[in-house]
Amino acid sequence: MEVRSVETIVLIAAVILMTGIGMRLIHLLNAQHDARITAYR
């Protein structure tokens, strides 16, 4: 039972971490895209 709860906590932490990384990547890509649009104008 204890092992299962630890696995659940690790899984939740991994999901939160991946979500954060994904949001960061999307933000960086959007920033680059906006810079490219303004440079093109």
mmCIF entry with sequence, helices, sheets and N, C-alpha, C, O atoms, coordinates in Angstrom:
data_MODEL
# 
_entry.id   MODEL 
# 
_entity.id                         1 
_entity.type                       polymer 
_entity.pdbx_number_of_molecules   1 
# 
_entity_poly.entity_id                      1 
_entity_poly.type                           'polypeptide(L)' 
_entity_poly.nstd_linkage                   no 
_entity_poly.nstd_monomer                   no 
_entity_poly.pdbx_seq_one_letter_code       MEVRSVETIVLIAAVILMTGIGMRLIHLLNAQHDARITAYR 
_entity_poly.pdbx_seq_one_letter_code_can   MEVRSVETIVLIAAVILMTGIGMRLIHLLNAQHDARITAYR 
_entity_poly.pdbx_strand_id                 A 
# 
loop_
_entity_poly_seq.entity_id 
_entity_poly_seq.num 
_entity_poly_seq.mon_id 
_entity_poly_seq.hetero 
1 1  MET n 
1 2  GLU n 
1 3  VAL n 
1 4  ARG n 
1 5  SER n 
1 6  VAL n 
1 7  GLU n 
1 8  THR n 
1 9  ILE n 
1 10 VAL n 
1 11 LEU n 
1 12 ILE n 
1 13 ALA n 
1 14 ALA n 
1 15 VAL n 
1 16 ILE n 
1 17 LEU n 
1 18 MET n 
1 19 THR n 
1 20 GLY n 
1 21 ILE n 
1 22 GLY n 
1 23 MET n 
1 24 ARG n 
1 25 LEU n 
1 26 ILE n 
1 27 HIS n 
1 28 LEU n 
1 29 LEU n 
1 30 ASN n 
1 31 ALA n 
1 32 GLN n 
1 33 HIS n 
1 34 ASP n 
1 35 ALA n 
1 36 ARG n 
1 37 ILE n 
1 38 THR n 
1 39 ALA n 
1 40 TYR n 
1 41 ARG n 
# 
_struct_asym.id          A 
_struct_asym.entity_id   1 
# 
_struct_conf.conf_type_id            HELX_P 
_struct_conf.id                      HELX_P1 
_struct_conf.pdbx_PDB_helix_id       AA1 
_struct_conf.beg_label_comp_id       GLU 
_struct_conf.beg_label_asym_id       A 
_struct_conf.beg_label_seq_id        2 
_struct_conf.pdbx_beg_PDB_ins_code   ? 
_struct_conf.end_label_comp_id       TYR 
_struct_conf.end_label_asym_id       A 
_struct_conf.end_label_seq_id        40 
_struct_conf.pdbx_end_PDB_ins_code   ? 
_struct_conf.beg_auth_comp_id        GLU 
_struct_conf.beg_auth_asym_id        A 
_struct_conf.beg_auth_seq_id         2 
_struct_conf.end_auth_comp_id        TYR 
_struct_conf.end_auth_asym_id        A 
_struct_conf.end_auth_seq_id         40 
_struct_conf.pdbx_PDB_helix_class    1 
_struct_conf.details                 ? 
_struct_conf.pdbx_PDB_helix_length   39 
# 
_struct_conf_type.id          HELX_P 
_struct_conf_type.criteria    ? 
_struct_conf_type.reference   ? 
# 
loop_
_atom_site.group_PDB 
_atom_site.id 
_atom_site.type_symbol 
_atom_site.label_atom_id 
_atom_site.label_alt_id 
_atom_site.label_comp_id 
_atom_site.label_asym_id 
_atom_site.label_entity_id 
_atom_site.label_seq_id 
_atom_site.pdbx_PDB_ins_code 
_atom_site.Cartn_x 
_atom_site.Cartn_y 
_atom_site.Cartn_z 
_atom_site.occupancy 
_atom_site.B_iso_or_equiv 
_atom_site.pdbx_formal_charge 
_atom_site.auth_seq_id 
_atom_site.auth_comp_id 
_atom_site.auth_asym_id 
_atom_site.auth_atom_id 
_atom_site.pdbx_PDB_model_num 
ATOM 1   N N  . MET A 1 1  ? 0.849  -1.206 0.000   1.00 0.00 ? 1  MET A N  1 
ATOM 2   C CA . MET A 1 1  ? 0.000  0.000  0.000   1.00 0.00 ? 1  MET A CA 1 
ATOM 3   C C  . MET A 1 1  ? 0.880  1.249  0.000   1.00 0.00 ? 1  MET A C  1 
ATOM 4   O O  . MET A 1 1  ? 0.602  2.208  -0.721  1.00 0.00 ? 1  MET A O  1 
ATOM 5   N N  . GLU A 1 2  ? 1.943  1.237  0.811   1.00 0.00 ? 2  GLU A N  1 
ATOM 6   C CA . GLU A 1 2  ? 2.837  2.406  0.857   1.00 0.00 ? 2  GLU A CA 1 
ATOM 7   C C  . GLU A 1 2  ? 3.534  2.620  -0.487  1.00 0.00 ? 2  GLU A C  1 
ATOM 8   O O  . GLU A 1 2  ? 3.658  3.749  -0.962  1.00 0.00 ? 2  GLU A O  1 
ATOM 9   N N  . VAL A 1 3  ? 3.986  1.522  -1.090  1.00 0.00 ? 3  VAL A N  1 
ATOM 10  C CA . VAL A 1 3  ? 4.674  1.610  -2.380  1.00 0.00 ? 3  VAL A CA 1 
ATOM 11  C C  . VAL A 1 3  ? 3.741  2.227  -3.419  1.00 0.00 ? 3  VAL A C  1 
ATOM 12  O O  . VAL A 1 3  ? 4.166  3.048  -4.233  1.00 0.00 ? 3  VAL A O  1 
ATOM 13  N N  . ARG A 1 4  ? 2.477  1.830  -3.388  1.00 0.00 ? 4  ARG A N  1 
ATOM 14  C CA . ARG A 1 4  ? 1.494  2.321  -4.354  1.00 0.00 ? 4  ARG A CA 1 
ATOM 15  C C  . ARG A 1 4  ? 1.299  3.830  -4.212  1.00 0.00 ? 4  ARG A C  1 
ATOM 16  O O  . ARG A 1 4  ? 1.205  4.537  -5.215  1.00 0.00 ? 4  ARG A O  1 
ATOM 17  N N  . SER A 1 5  ? 1.236  4.332  -2.969  1.00 0.00 ? 5  SER A N  1 
ATOM 18  C CA . SER A 1 5  ? 1.034  5.765  -2.751  1.00 0.00 ? 5  SER A CA 1 
ATOM 19  C C  . SER A 1 5  ? 2.257  6.552  -3.220  1.00 0.00 ? 5  SER A C  1 
ATOM 20  O O  . SER A 1 5  ? 2.121  7.647  -3.767  1.00 0.00 ? 5  SER A O  1 
ATOM 21  N N  . VAL A 1 6  ? 3.450  5.994  -3.005  1.00 0.00 ? 6  VAL A N  1 
ATOM 22  C CA . VAL A 1 6  ? 4.678  6.649  -3.465  1.00 0.00 ? 6  VAL A CA 1 
ATOM 23  C C  . VAL A 1 6  ? 4.677  6.714  -4.990  1.00 0.00 ? 6  VAL A C  1 
ATOM 24  O O  . VAL A 1 6  ? 5.021  7.747  -5.566  1.00 0.00 ? 6  VAL A O  1 
ATOM 25  N N  . GLU A 1 7  ? 4.296  5.622  -5.646  1.00 0.00 ? 7  GLU A N  1 
ATOM 26  C CA . GLU A 1 7  ? 4.215  5.589  -7.111  1.00 0.00 ? 7  GLU A CA 1 
ATOM 27  C C  . GLU A 1 7  ? 3.234  6.642  -7.607  1.00 0.00 ? 7  GLU A C  1 
ATOM 28  O O  . GLU A 1 7  ? 3.503  7.328  -8.593  1.00 0.00 ? 7  GLU A O  1 
ATOM 29  N N  . THR A 1 8  ? 2.100  6.771  -6.929  1.00 0.00 ? 8  THR A N  1 
ATOM 30  C CA . THR A 1 8  ? 1.089  7.756  -7.315  1.00 0.00 ? 8  THR A CA 1 
ATOM 31  C C  . THR A 1 8  ? 1.650  9.166  -7.201  1.00 0.00 ? 8  THR A C  1 
ATOM 32  O O  . THR A 1 8  ? 1.454  9.984  -8.100  1.00 0.00 ? 8  THR A O  1 
ATOM 33  N N  . ILE A 1 9  ? 2.351  9.463  -6.095  1.00 0.00 ? 9  ILE A N  1 
ATOM 34  C CA . ILE A 1 9  ? 2.947  10.784 -5.891  1.00 0.00 ? 9  ILE A CA 1 
ATOM 35  C C  . ILE A 1 9  ? 3.980  11.078 -6.975  1.00 0.00 ? 9  ILE A C  1 
ATOM 36  O O  . ILE A 1 9  ? 4.011  12.179 -7.525  1.00 0.00 ? 9  ILE A O  1 
ATOM 37  N N  . VAL A 1 10 ? 4.823  10.095 -7.280  1.00 0.00 ? 10 VAL A N  1 
ATOM 38  C CA . VAL A 1 10 ? 5.845  10.260 -8.327  1.00 0.00 ? 10 VAL A CA 1 
ATOM 39  C C  . VAL A 1 10 ? 5.175  10.502 -9.675  1.00 0.00 ? 10 VAL A C  1 
ATOM 40  O O  . VAL A 1 10 ? 5.615  11.359 -10.440 1.00 0.00 ? 10 VAL A O  1 
ATOM 41  N N  . LEU A 1 11 ? 4.122  9.760  -9.970  1.00 0.00 ? 11 LEU A N  1 
ATOM 42  C CA . LEU A 1 11 ? 3.394  9.904  -11.230 1.00 0.00 ? 11 LEU A CA 1 
ATOM 43  C C  . LEU A 1 11 ? 2.784  11.301 -11.356 1.00 0.00 ? 11 LEU A C  1 
ATOM 44  O O  . LEU A 1 11 ? 2.895  11.940 -12.402 1.00 0.00 ? 11 LEU A O  1 
ATOM 45  N N  . ILE A 1 12 ? 2.142  11.770 -10.288 1.00 0.00 ? 12 ILE A N  1 
ATOM 46  C CA . ILE A 1 12 ? 1.544  13.112 -10.279 1.00 0.00 ? 12 ILE A CA 1 
ATOM 47  C C  . ILE A 1 12 ? 2.631  14.164 -10.470 1.00 0.00 ? 12 ILE A C  1 
ATOM 48  O O  . ILE A 1 12 ? 2.462  15.101 -11.250 1.00 0.00 ? 12 ILE A O  1 
ATOM 49  N N  . ALA A 1 13 ? 3.757  14.008 -9.751  1.00 0.00 ? 13 ALA A N  1 
ATOM 50  C CA . ALA A 1 13 ? 4.872  14.951 -9.868  1.00 0.00 ? 13 ALA A CA 1 
ATOM 51  C C  . ALA A 1 13 ? 5.402  14.979 -11.301 1.00 0.00 ? 13 ALA A C  1 
ATOM 52  O O  . ALA A 1 13 ? 5.700  16.049 -11.830 1.00 0.00 ? 13 ALA A O  1 
ATOM 53  N N  . ALA A 1 14 ? 5.521  13.801 -11.935 1.00 0.00 ? 14 ALA A N  1 
ATOM 54  C CA . ALA A 1 14 ? 6.007  13.699 -13.312 1.00 0.00 ? 14 ALA A CA 1 
ATOM 55  C C  . ALA A 1 14 ? 5.047  14.405 -14.278 1.00 0.00 ? 14 ALA A C  1 
ATOM 56  O O  . ALA A 1 14 ? 5.480  15.120 -15.181 1.00 0.00 ? 14 ALA A O  1 
ATOM 57  N N  . VAL A 1 15 ? 3.748  14.197 -14.080 1.00 0.00 ? 15 VAL A N  1 
ATOM 58  C CA . VAL A 1 15 ? 2.741  14.835 -14.938 1.00 0.00 ? 15 VAL A CA 1 
ATOM 59  C C  . VAL A 1 15 ? 2.820  16.359 -14.805 1.00 0.00 ? 15 VAL A C  1 
ATOM 60  O O  . VAL A 1 15 ? 2.790  17.072 -15.808 1.00 0.00 ? 15 VAL A O  1 
ATOM 61  N N  . ILE A 1 16 ? 2.922  16.857 -13.570 1.00 0.00 ? 16 ILE A N  1 
ATOM 62  C CA . ILE A 1 16 ? 3.025  18.301 -13.328 1.00 0.00 ? 16 ILE A CA 1 
ATOM 63  C C  . ILE A 1 16 ? 4.291  18.849 -13.987 1.00 0.00 ? 16 ILE A C  1 
ATOM 64  O O  . ILE A 1 16 ? 4.266  19.903 -14.622 1.00 0.00 ? 16 ILE A O  1 
ATOM 65  N N  . LEU A 1 17 ? 5.388  18.125 -13.826 1.00 0.00 ? 17 LEU A N  1 
ATOM 66  C CA . LEU A 1 17 ? 6.666  18.536 -14.406 1.00 0.00 ? 17 LEU A CA 1 
ATOM 67  C C  . LEU A 1 17 ? 6.581  18.597 -15.932 1.00 0.00 ? 17 LEU A C  1 
ATOM 68  O O  . LEU A 1 17 ? 7.013  19.573 -16.545 1.00 0.00 ? 17 LEU A O  1 
ATOM 69  N N  . MET A 1 18 ? 6.026  17.554 -16.537 1.00 0.00 ? 18 MET A N  1 
ATOM 70  C CA . MET A 1 18 ? 5.887  17.519 -18.001 1.00 0.00 ? 18 MET A CA 1 
ATOM 71  C C  . MET A 1 18 ? 4.972  18.634 -18.493 1.00 0.00 ? 18 MET A C  1 
ATOM 72  O O  . MET A 1 18 ? 5.240  19.244 -19.528 1.00 0.00 ? 18 MET A O  1 
ATOM 73  N N  . THR A 1 19 ? 3.889  18.905 -17.757 1.00 0.00 ? 19 THR A N  1 
ATOM 74  C CA . THR A 1 19 ? 2.972  19.981 -18.130 1.00 0.00 ? 19 THR A CA 1 
ATOM 75  C C  . THR A 1 19 ? 3.705  21.318 -18.094 1.00 0.00 ? 19 THR A C  1 
ATOM 76  O O  . THR A 1 19 ? 3.557  22.140 -18.998 1.00 0.00 ? 19 THR A O  1 
ATOM 77  N N  . GLY A 1 20 ? 4.500  21.528 -17.038 1.00 0.00 ? 20 GLY A N  1 
ATOM 78  C CA . GLY A 1 20 ? 5.277  22.762 -16.911 1.00 0.00 ? 20 GLY A CA 1 
ATOM 79  C C  . GLY A 1 20 ? 6.268  22.922 -18.047 1.00 0.00 ? 20 GLY A C  1 
ATOM 80  O O  . GLY A 1 20 ? 6.401  24.008 -18.611 1.00 0.00 ? 20 GLY A O  1 
ATOM 81  N N  . ILE A 1 21 ? 6.971  21.839 -18.387 1.00 0.00 ? 21 ILE A N  1 
ATOM 82  C CA . ILE A 1 21 ? 7.946  21.876 -19.488 1.00 0.00 ? 21 ILE A CA 1 
ATOM 83  C C  . ILE A 1 21 ? 7.229  22.162 -20.805 1.00 0.00 ? 21 ILE A C  1 
ATOM 84  O O  . ILE A 1 21 ? 7.696  22.967 -21.610 1.00 0.00 ? 21 ILE A O  1 
ATOM 85  N N  . GLY A 1 22 ? 6.101  21.503 -21.019 1.00 0.00 ? 22 GLY A N  1 
ATOM 86  C CA . GLY A 1 22 ? 5.323  21.707 -22.237 1.00 0.00 ? 22 GLY A CA 1 
ATOM 87  C C  . GLY A 1 22 ? 4.855  23.145 -22.381 1.00 0.00 ? 22 GLY A C  1 
ATOM 88  O O  . GLY A 1 22 ? 4.955  23.731 -23.459 1.00 0.00 ? 22 GLY A O  1 
ATOM 89  N N  . MET A 1 23 ? 4.342  23.715 -21.293 1.00 0.00 ? 23 MET A N  1 
ATOM 90  C CA . MET A 1 23 ? 3.895  25.115 -21.307 1.00 0.00 ? 23 MET A CA 1 
ATOM 91  C C  . MET A 1 23 ? 5.065  26.044 -21.606 1.00 0.00 ? 23 MET A C  1 
ATOM 92  O O  . MET A 1 23 ? 4.922  27.009 -22.356 1.00 0.00 ? 23 MET A O  1 
ATOM 93  N N  . ARG A 1 24 ? 6.235  25.749 -21.011 1.00 0.00 ? 24 ARG A N  1 
ATOM 94  C CA . ARG A 1 24 ? 7.435  26.557 -21.230 1.00 0.00 ? 24 ARG A CA 1 
ATOM 95  C C  . ARG A 1 24 ? 7.854  26.510 -22.696 1.00 0.00 ? 24 ARG A C  1 
ATOM 96  O O  . ARG A 1 24 ? 8.186  27.539 -23.285 1.00 0.00 ? 24 ARG A O  1 
ATOM 97  N N  . LEU A 1 25 ? 7.836  25.308 -23.285 1.00 0.00 ? 25 LEU A N  1 
ATOM 98  C CA . LEU A 1 25 ? 8.207  25.144 -24.696 1.00 0.00 ? 25 LEU A CA 1 
ATOM 99  C C  . LEU A 1 25 ? 7.238  25.895 -25.602 1.00 0.00 ? 25 LEU A C  1 
ATOM 100 O O  . LEU A 1 25 ? 7.665  26.586 -26.527 1.00 0.00 ? 25 LEU A O  1 
ATOM 101 N N  . ILE A 1 26 ? 5.936  25.766 -25.346 1.00 0.00 ? 26 ILE A N  1 
ATOM 102 C CA . ILE A 1 26 ? 4.925  26.463 -26.146 1.00 0.00 ? 26 ILE A CA 1 
ATOM 103 C C  . ILE A 1 26 ? 5.127  27.970 -26.042 1.00 0.00 ? 26 ILE A C  1 
ATOM 104 O O  . ILE A 1 26 ? 5.027  28.687 -27.038 1.00 0.00 ? 26 ILE A O  1 
ATOM 105 N N  . HIS A 1 27 ? 5.409  28.446 -24.836 1.00 0.00 ? 27 HIS A N  1 
ATOM 106 C CA . HIS A 1 27 ? 5.644  29.876 -24.615 1.00 0.00 ? 27 HIS A CA 1 
ATOM 107 C C  . HIS A 1 27 ? 6.854  30.352 -25.411 1.00 0.00 ? 27 HIS A C  1 
ATOM 108 O O  . HIS A 1 27 ? 6.807  31.406 -26.045 1.00 0.00 ? 27 HIS A O  1 
ATOM 109 N N  . LEU A 1 28 ? 7.938  29.575 -25.380 1.00 0.00 ? 28 LEU A N  1 
ATOM 110 C CA . LEU A 1 28 ? 9.156  29.937 -26.123 1.00 0.00 ? 28 LEU A CA 1 
ATOM 111 C C  . LEU A 1 28 ? 8.893  29.938 -27.624 1.00 0.00 ? 28 LEU A C  1 
ATOM 112 O O  . LEU A 1 28 ? 9.332  30.846 -28.330 1.00 0.00 ? 28 LEU A O  1 
ATOM 113 N N  . LEU A 1 29 ? 8.179  28.929 -28.116 1.00 0.00 ? 29 LEU A N  1 
ATOM 114 C CA . LEU A 1 29 ? 7.862  28.845 -29.546 1.00 0.00 ? 29 LEU A CA 1 
ATOM 115 C C  . LEU A 1 29 ? 6.977  30.018 -29.968 1.00 0.00 ? 29 LEU A C  1 
ATOM 116 O O  . LEU A 1 29 ? 7.193  30.598 -31.032 1.00 0.00 ? 29 LEU A O  1 
ATOM 117 N N  . ASN A 1 30 ? 5.991  30.372 -29.156 1.00 0.00 ? 30 ASN A N  1 
ATOM 118 C CA . ASN A 1 30 ? 5.124  31.508 -29.462 1.00 0.00 ? 30 ASN A CA 1 
ATOM 119 C C  . ASN A 1 30 ? 5.914  32.805 -29.501 1.00 0.00 ? 30 ASN A C  1 
ATOM 120 O O  . ASN A 1 30 ? 5.678  33.647 -30.366 1.00 0.00 ? 30 ASN A O  1 
ATOM 121 N N  . ALA A 1 31 ? 6.849  32.975 -28.575 1.00 0.00 ? 31 ALA A N  1 
ATOM 122 C CA . ALA A 1 31 ? 7.684  34.173 -28.529 1.00 0.00 ? 31 ALA A CA 1 
ATOM 123 C C  . ALA A 1 31 ? 8.521  34.273 -29.806 1.00 0.00 ? 31 ALA A C  1 
ATOM 124 O O  . ALA A 1 31 ? 8.626  35.349 -30.394 1.00 0.00 ? 31 ALA A O  1 
ATOM 125 N N  . GLN A 1 32 ? 9.117  33.156 -30.238 1.00 0.00 ? 32 GLN A N  1 
ATOM 126 C CA . GLN A 1 32 ? 9.905  33.132 -31.473 1.00 0.00 ? 32 GLN A CA 1 
ATOM 127 C C  . GLN A 1 32 ? 9.019  33.457 -32.667 1.00 0.00 ? 32 GLN A C  1 
ATOM 128 O O  . GLN A 1 32 ? 9.420  34.212 -33.553 1.00 0.00 ? 32 GLN A O  1 
ATOM 129 N N  . HIS A 1 33 ? 7.818  32.892 -32.695 1.00 0.00 ? 33 HIS A N  1 
ATOM 130 C CA . HIS A 1 33 ? 6.882  33.110 -33.794 1.00 0.00 ? 33 HIS A CA 1 
ATOM 131 C C  . HIS A 1 33 ? 6.489  34.585 -33.869 1.00 0.00 ? 33 HIS A C  1 
ATOM 132 O O  . HIS A 1 33 ? 6.462  35.166 -34.955 1.00 0.00 ? 33 HIS A O  1 
ATOM 133 N N  . ASP A 1 34 ? 6.183  35.193 -32.720 1.00 0.00 ? 34 ASP A N  1 
ATOM 134 C CA . ASP A 1 34 ? 5.826  36.618 -32.674 1.00 0.00 ? 34 ASP A CA 1 
ATOM 135 C C  . ASP A 1 34 ? 6.986  37.475 -33.163 1.00 0.00 ? 34 ASP A C  1 
ATOM 136 O O  . ASP A 1 34 ? 6.783  38.436 -33.906 1.00 0.00 ? 34 ASP A O  1 
ATOM 137 N N  . ALA A 1 35 ? 8.201  37.128 -32.748 1.00 0.00 ? 35 ALA A N  1 
ATOM 138 C CA . ALA A 1 35 ? 9.397  37.882 -33.177 1.00 0.00 ? 35 ALA A CA 1 
ATOM 139 C C  . ALA A 1 35 ? 9.557  37.784 -34.688 1.00 0.00 ? 35 ALA A C  1 
ATOM 140 O O  . ALA A 1 35 ? 9.894  38.768 -35.346 1.00 0.00 ? 35 ALA A O  1 
ATOM 141 N N  . ARG A 1 36 ? 9.318  36.604 -35.236 1.00 0.00 ? 36 ARG A N  1 
ATOM 142 C CA . ARG A 1 36 ? 9.445  36.390 -36.678 1.00 0.00 ? 36 ARG A CA 1 
ATOM 143 C C  . ARG A 1 36 ? 8.387  37.210 -37.436 1.00 0.00 ? 36 ARG A C  1 
ATOM 144 O O  . ARG A 1 36 ? 8.684  37.779 -38.486 1.00 0.00 ? 36 ARG A O  1 
ATOM 145 N N  . ILE A 1 37 ? 7.164  37.272 -36.912 1.00 0.00 ? 37 ILE A N  1 
ATOM 146 C CA . ILE A 1 37 ? 6.083  38.043 -37.542 1.00 0.00 ? 37 ILE A CA 1 
ATOM 147 C C  . ILE A 1 37 ? 6.439  39.539 -37.540 1.00 0.00 ? 37 ILE A C  1 
ATOM 148 O O  . ILE A 1 37 ? 6.305  40.214 -38.561 1.00 0.00 ? 37 ILE A O  1 
ATOM 149 N N  . THR A 1 38 ? 6.884  40.040 -36.406 1.00 0.00 ? 38 THR A N  1 
ATOM 150 C CA . THR A 1 38 ? 7.228  41.465 -36.318 1.00 0.00 ? 38 THR A CA 1 
ATOM 151 C C  . THR A 1 38 ? 8.422  41.793 -37.215 1.00 0.00 ? 38 THR A C  1 
ATOM 152 O O  . THR A 1 38 ? 8.487  42.880 -37.789 1.00 0.00 ? 38 THR A O  1 
ATOM 153 N N  . ALA A 1 39 ? 9.367  40.855 -37.337 1.00 0.00 ? 39 ALA A N  1 
ATOM 154 C CA . ALA A 1 39 ? 10.529 41.065 -38.209 1.00 0.00 ? 39 ALA A CA 1 
ATOM 155 C C  . ALA A 1 39 ? 10.082 41.068 -39.669 1.00 0.00 ? 39 ALA A C  1 
ATOM 156 O O  . ALA A 1 39 ? 10.625 41.819 -40.480 1.00 0.00 ? 39 ALA A O  1 
ATOM 157 N N  . TYR A 1 40 ? 9.100  40.238 -40.009 1.00 0.00 ? 40 TYR A N  1 
ATOM 158 C CA . TYR A 1 40 ? 8.605  40.138 -41.382 1.00 0.00 ? 40 TYR A CA 1 
ATOM 159 C C  . TYR A 1 40 ? 7.868  41.403 -41.799 1.00 0.00 ? 40 TYR A C  1 
ATOM 160 O O  . TYR A 1 40 ? 7.926  41.806 -42.961 1.00 0.00 ? 40 TYR A O  1 
ATOM 161 N N  . ARG A 1 41 ? 7.172  42.032 -40.849 1.00 0.00 ? 41 ARG A N  1 
ATOM 162 C CA . ARG A 1 41 ? 6.482  43.299 -41.122 1.00 0.00 ? 41 ARG A CA 1 
ATOM 163 C C  . ARG A 1 41 ? 7.527  44.379 -41.336 1.00 0.00 ? 41 ARG A C  1 
ATOM 164 O O  . ARG A 1 41 ? 7.179  45.534 -41.582 1.00 0.00 ? 41 ARG A O  1 
# 
